[in-house]
Every structure is written in structure tokens, then in C-alpha cells.
Amino acid sequence: MATTLLQLRTRIRQRTDNEHTSGDFVTDAEINGLINVYGKELHGLLVKCGIHQTESVQTILANGSESYDLEDDHLALLSVFRLDDTTRVQLKRHDARLRPDTTQTAPANTYRLMNEAIQFSPTPSEGTYELVYIPTFTEMDDDTDELEGVNGWEEYIV
């Protein structure tokens, strides 16, 4: 069940006996900031345990570049596919002990992540690649923004 930012903030005020209307002691902005901090922490814990709720897909059209930037909201990579006509070929992670040969040009069969980019090996001069990833936590700043709870674990934030 989804919980709004306003509902989270109200539950926090109730638990801390801070329901007075003046809001001078702890402001809504302070509570919102803490909700986002612990929302990110909860999101990280759920992802680490494999209980992520959303997946996103980034499509890369290869053009011979050595590497391609990941999406700004990229948190964790789940899988990488090369799209060959009607089939999807899953790529394996490149062995970290070996440096990929960037002089070879062919459809990629391995990949590696470097900083905020992905590098295919061999380097593809063309083709379509699909990255399935878990996006980062979306900060809540409007009272109607919703957090989709997982088995009541939004209580972690409260």
C-alpha cells in the first residue's frame, strides 16, 4: 500500500509527540530531509536483499564508441542483453583480471562497468544493447508523493 510524504511526516510527529501546529521545534523541511535520507537507506537495503520493486531499461545504440554513459538514475545493474534480430543474447560481466581488447570490433559478448559508464568487449560498431537496472530512490518533496511500501517496511523510515 502506498504511503504519502504527508502520511509519513504525520506518523513521525505522532511517534515523537510533536504534533503542535507551530512547527517551531522541528520543521516539515527537516522531517522531509530525514524521510529522504532513510528512504534511500531503506531502498538500498531492499535492493541488497533482492526485494527491489522497480526496474528500468536503458537502450544503447552502439556506434563504435569505447564506452557509453549510464542513465543518471542508475543504481545497480541487473543484466545486459544484445538484441540480435528476434533474440536477446545475455552478456556476461568481463573478467576483471583481464583488460578488454578495445581494438577488436565485433558484436559484444562481455561488458564491464567503469565509473558511470559501460564498456563492451569486443567493441561493437553497431547494434542495440539493453541494460536492465534498478533506479535510485526518488526523493519525496511534495505532500502527495508516494512511497510504495514493501510488507510494512516503510515503518523503517518512521
N, C-alpha and C positions, 0 to 999 in steps of 0.2 A: 504494500500500500504506500502511496506517495505521501510525503510529509513536506509541507511548505516551509520556507525560511521563517515566516511568521509563527508557525506552529512550533518549530524548534526553539525559537527565541522565547516564546511563551513558556514552554516546558522548562527551559533553563531558569527563567525568572521564578517560576513556581518552586523549583527544587532548591533555589538559593534564597527563598523568601525575599525576593527583590521585585515585588510586583507593584511598587508605588508608581504613581503616574509621573512624577517629576523627572525620573530617569537621570538624576544628577549623580547617583552613585556609580552606576555602570551604564554607559550609553548603548543604544542599539548598534551603533557602528562598532563599538568594542566587541559586543557579543557576536555580531556578524563576522568580524575578523576571526574570532576564535572558532566559530562554526566552520568557516572555510579551512582553517588550519587542521582541525580534527576531521573534517570531511575528507581532506586529502590523505590524511593518515589512515582513515578507515578504508578509503579507496585502495590505497597501497596494500593494506593487509588483505583485503578481499582478492585483489589481483594476485598477490603472492600465494594465496591458497587456492587459486584457480576458480574463484567464485565471482569472476567479472560478469557484468551484466550487458555490456555493450561492446561491440566490435565495429571497427571501421575498416574501409578498404581504400587503399591508395593505388591508383593505376599509373604505371610508368611506361611511357613510350620510349624505348631505347633509341638512342641516336649516335652511339659510339662514344659517349662520354665515359670517363673513368669511374665517376660516381654520380649519384643522384640524391638530392636533398630529401629528407623525410618530412612529413607533414609537421606543422608546428605543435599539434596536439598529440603527437606520438609519444606513448609511454612505454609500451612493451610490444615486441614483435611476436606474433603467433605463428605465422607461416608465410612463405613466399612461393609464388607459382609463376611459371612461364606458360603463357597461353599459346598453344600450337593448334591453329585451326579450331577443331572441336574438342580438343583435350586440354586438360590442365596438368602440367608436369610440376610436381613439388620439388623445389630446390633444397639442397642440403646446405647447412652452415659450413663455410670454408674452414678447413683445419687451421687453427690459429698458429700452429708451429711452422706453417709454410706461407711464404708470401705469394699471392696470386700473380700469375704472369699477365701483366696488362698489355703486352704486345700482341697476344693472340686475339683474333676476332672470330667469334662464333656464338651461337646461342648459349646463354649461360646455363651452367648446371650447379654452381655453388654461389654463395654470397657471403659477405661479411659486413658488419656494421662498424662504421668508423665515425666517432663523434655524432653528428646529426645527419649522417648520410649513409647510403647503402652502396656497396661496390659489388658488382657481379664479376664472376670469373667463369670462362673467358669473357672478355668484354664484348657485349652484343652490339652490333652495328645497327640492328633494327629489332623489332618485335615488341610485344606487350608483356609486361610483368605486373603481377598483382601482389600487393603486400596487405596481409590481414593483420591488423594491430589493435591493441587496446588503447583508447584515447585517455588523456589525462582527465582529472577531475575538473568539472566545470564549476567555477566559483559561483556562489549564490549571492546576488546583491539586491534582488527585488523581492518583496514580501511574498509574491506569488510563485517564485522559483521553487521547483520541486526536487526533492531527493527521493529516488525510488529506493525504499528500504529493502533490505535482504534479511528476512527472518527476524525482524525487530532489531537488527544490529545498528540502526540509526541511533539507538539509545547510547551507543559508544560516544557519539558526538555530544549528547546531552550531558 
